Amino acid sequence: MEKDSKKKSLTKAELHLMNILWDKGQASVGQLHDELENEKTPYTTTLSVMQVLTKKGIVTFEKVGKANIYKPILTREEYIQSFVSEARDNVFGGSMRSLYSFFVRNEKLSKEEIREILKEMGDE
C-alpha cells in the first residue's frame, strides 16, 4: 500500500461505497449504484464519488467493454488501522491506553467482554 493512501480520510459517502466495494471485491459504478437503490442517490453522485476515490489513490479501475470496473487498492483493515492510528495520535495524544480506556468506558464493556477481547489478543 502506498504511504499516501494510508493518510486519506474518507467522507461518509466514500466510506459507504468503499464498504460495498470491499464486500464485493470489484464492481462497476452501475453495480455499486444498484446497492444504493433505497437511498435515492443519483447515479452521477455515485460516479463522482468513485472518481474522487480514484484520485485519492484508494481505488483503481480497469476498462471492461464500456464500463470501468473498480477495485480497492486499500483494504478495509488497512483503512481501519489508519483511521484508528490517526484518532490515537490526534485525539488521544498518541496513547493507546487512553484510546482503549475510552472504548471500555463509553461502550460499557463488561469484565467478561474485556476478558474475551484479551483472550482473542492472546494476552490472558
Secondary structure by P-SEA (a helix, b strand, c coil): cccccccccccaaaaaaaaaaaaaccccaaaaaaaaccccccaaaaaaaaaaaaaaccbbbbbcccbbbbbbcccaaaaaaaaaaaaaaccccccaaaaaaaaaaaacccaaaaaaaaaaaccc
